[in-house]
């Protein structure tokens, strides 16, 4: 009876050790994902700035073309 209790305690201890190891692995993975997301923020921010700059340039080009050629009113054609 005592041997069975000791065996169960050892199995429980092994189970806890395995769970702690898995928890540590998941924690490491979460840190890796968090670091990746932190590195992604500046890249997305730069892309947003570039996007806005390109839109501003296209708007300026459209205004210049409209001043030169007139507005697009009446240029809709049915194909």
N, C-alpha and C positions, 0 to 999 in steps of 0.2 A: 504494500500500500504506500509506503513512504517512497519507494523507488518510482512508482507511478506519479506521485505528486512532484518529485524532483524532475522527472522527465517532462511533465507538463509545464513546469516553470521554465525549463530550458527551451522548450518549443516556443513558449510565450516570449521569452527573451530574444530568441532568434527572429521571431516575427516582428518584434519591436525594432530590432536592429535593421532589418530589411526595410521596414517602413521609414525609419529615419534616413536610411541611405537614399531611398526613392524621394523623400521629401527634399533632401539636400540637392539631388539632381534636378528636381523641378525648380527649386529656388535658383540654382545656377542658370537654368534655361530662362527663367523669368528675368534675371538680371541681364542676360544676353539680349533678349528681346527689347527690354527697356533701353539698353545702350544703343541698340540699332534704331529704335524710334527717336531717341534724342539726336542721333546723327542725321536722321532723315529730316528733321524740322528745318535746319538751315537750308538744305537743298530745296525743299518745297517752298520756302520763303523766297529764295533766289529765283525760282521758276515763276512764282507769282509776280515778282517785280519785273522780270523779263516779259511776261505776258502783258502786264499793264503798259510797259514801254512800247511793245509792239502794237498794241491797240491804239495808243496815243499817236504813234507814227502813221498807222493806217487812217485814223481819223483826219490827221493833218493832210495826208495825201488825197483823201476823198474831198476835203474842202478845197484844196488847190485845183483838183480836176473839175469840181463844180464851178469854181470861179472862172476857169478857163473855158470849159465847154458848156456851162449852164447846168441847171439841175437835171435830175433824172426824170422829171415829170414828163409824161407823154412818151417815154421810151419803152414802155411795157408792150411787148409784142406777143401775140398769140401764135404759138408754133404749131 
